[in-house]
Amino acid sequence: MWYRIELNKDRSVRSCVEVSGSVNEGSSVHYVEADSKESAIAILAASYKRRLELAAAASERLRSKRRSAGLCRDCGAPAVPGTPHCKDCRAKSTEGARNRRKRGAIAPRQPLTEQLAADKMQAVRERNKQAQAARRVAKGSVTGARGLLAVRIRLLREALATFDRDPTAFRGWLVAKIAECQEKIDGKKSIVEHLQAAE
């Protein structure tokens, strides 16, 4: 027996009627061959669920292929470096999130706590300090290999001070690297000797 099943927009069953055969009537009307109304509805539900799973898998394969090629995962245009989206899709996504936030569909952004704001500012200060040192080196205000080495050692010492685990392995590595640099410079009293004397 054939059953004509008409669906609502939310894919719920509007009607299920026994008919003599099947005809193509569009996406909201389905014809299923089954023994009873209940089994026809169950067959249609299983078929629809399987179709959704296949579509989701195909979509994920396409997105993965685009992502590995450096393209926008949604439209296939070249992606902005470091993100999975192109400029246009990022703008649409941001605007959509903003609209959903206005409607209350998603939670509003939480304000920064004092500690988080302080951590963020500290990270900005560190980046600025490193950029300033790099600019001095590029300008030539730090002259010669010793000046450049002094800047690098200062940065390494700051990194060592923030190292929260046992620093002995890091210190050994640091001393070895400084020794390599020292060999490239002149044979005056080595910075390695200064470090070892400081210990």
C-alpha positions in Angstrom: 0.0 0.0 0.0 1.1 3.5 -0.7 0.6 6.4 1.7 0.7 10.1 0.8 2.3 12.0 3.7 2.2 15.8 3.7 4.6 17.6 6.0 4.5 21.0 7.7 7.4 23.5 7.4 8.7 22.2 10.8 8.7 18.6 9.2 5.9 17.4 11.4 3.2 15.3 9.7 0.2 17.3 8.5 -1.7 14.3 6.9 -1.2 10.7 6.1 -3.6 9.2 3.6 -3.7 5.8 1.8 -3.5 6.2 -2.0 -3.3 4.0 -5.1 0.2 5.1 -6.3 2.9 7.8 -6.1 3.2 11.1 -7.9 5.9 13.8 -7.6 4.3 16.8 -5.9 7.2 18.7 -4.4 9.3 18.7 -1.2 6.5 18.8 1.3 4.5 15.8 0.0 6.1 12.3 0.1 4.8 8.9 -1.0 5.9 5.9 1.0 5.1 2.2 0.4 4.3 0.5 3.7 1.9 -1.8 5.6 0.3 0.8 7.8 0.1 4.5 8.5 2.5 4.2 11.5 5.1 2.3 9.6 4.9 4.7 6.7 5.5 7.7 9.0 8.4 5.8 10.7 9.9 5.0 7.3 9.7 8.6 6.2 11.2 9.8 9.5 14.1 7.4 9.2 14.7 8.4 5.6 14.6 12.1 6.4 17.0 11.6 9.3 19.4 9.6 7.1 19.2 12.3 4.4 20.1 15.0 7.0 23.1 12.9 8.2 24.4 12.5 4.7 24.0 16.2 3.9 25.8 17.1 7.1 28.7 14.7 6.3 28.9 16.1 2.7 28.9 19.7 4.1 31.6 18.8 6.6 33.8 17.2 3.9 33.5 20.3 1.7 34.3 22.6 4.6 37.3 20.5 5.5 38.6 20.5 1.9 38.2 24.2 1.7 39.9 24.8 5.1 42.9 22.7 4.1 43.1 24.7 0.8 43.1 28.0 2.7 39.7 29.0 1.4 36.6 30.3 3.2 34.8 27.3 4.6 31.4 28.8 3.8 31.7 30.3 0.3 35.1 29.1 -1.1 36.7 32.5 -1.5 40.3 33.1 -0.2 40.2 33.2 3.6 41.7 35.9 5.8 45.0 34.5 7.1 44.5 32.9 10.5 40.7 32.5 10.2 38.4 30.0 8.4 36.4 32.8 6.8 36.8 35.4 4.0 36.3 39.0 4.7 32.6 39.1 3.6 31.6 36.0 5.6 33.4 37.3 8.7 31.4 40.5 8.4 28.1 38.5 8.0 29.0 36.3 10.9 29.8 39.3 13.2 26.6 41.1 12.1 24.5 37.9 12.7 26.0 37.4 16.2 25.3 41.1 17.0 21.7 40.7 15.9 21.2 37.5 17.8 22.7 39.2 20.9 20.2 42.1 20.5 17.3 39.7 20.3 18.6 37.8 23.3 19.2 34.6 21.5 22.8 34.4 22.7 24.3 35.7 25.9 25.8 39.2 25.8 29.6 39.6 26.0 30.8 39.6 29.6 32.8 42.7 30.7 36.5 42.2 31.5 37.2 41.6 35.2 39.9 43.7 36.8 42.4 40.8 36.9 41.7 39.9 33.2 42.1 43.5 32.2 45.4 43.8 34.1 46.7 40.6 32.5 45.7 41.9 29.1 47.5 45.2 29.7 50.6 43.4 31.0 50.7 41.3 27.8 50.4 44.5 25.7 53.3 46.1 27.7 55.5 43.1 27.1 54.8 43.1 23.3 55.5 46.9 23.2 58.8 46.4 25.0 59.9 43.7 22.6 58.8 45.8 19.6 60.7 48.8 21.0 63.9 46.7 21.4 63.5 45.4 17.8 63.1 48.9 16.5 66.2 50.0 18.3 68.1 47.2 16.8 66.7 48.0 13.3 67.6 51.7 13.6 71.1 50.9 14.6 70.9 52.6 18.0 72.1 49.3 19.4 75.5 49.0 17.7 77.6 46.0 17.1 77.3 42.4 18.0 77.7 43.1 21.7 74.8 45.6 21.8 72.6 43.2 19.9 73.6 40.4 22.2 72.9 42.5 25.3 69.3 43.1 24.0 68.9 39.4 23.4 70.3 38.5 26.8 68.0 41.0 28.6 65.0 39.5 26.8 66.1 36.0 27.7 66.7 37.0 31.4 63.1 38.4 31.5 61.9 35.1 30.1 63.9 33.2 32.7 62.4 35.3 35.5 58.9 34.5 34.3 59.7 30.7 34.0 57.5 29.1 36.6 59.1 25.6 36.6 62.5 24.4 37.6 64.8 26.9 35.8 68.0 24.8 35.8 67.4 23.1 32.5 66.4 26.4 30.9 69.5 28.1 32.4 71.8 25.4 31.0 70.3 25.9 27.6 70.6 29.7 27.9 74.2 29.5 28.9 75.0 27.2 26.0 73.3 29.6 23.5 75.1 32.6 24.9 78.4 30.7 24.6 77.7 30.1 20.9 77.1 33.8 20.4 80.2 34.6 22.5 82.4 32.6 20.2 81.2 34.7 17.3 82.3 37.9 19.1 85.8 38.8 20.4 87.7 37.0 23.1 87.2 39.5 25.9 85.8 38.4 29.2 82.7 36.4 28.3 79.2 37.1 29.2 79.0 33.4 30.2 81.5 34.0 32.9 79.5 36.9 34.2 76.4 34.7 34.3 78.3 31.9 36.1 79.7 34.4 38.6 76.2 35.7 39.3 75.1 32.2 40.2 
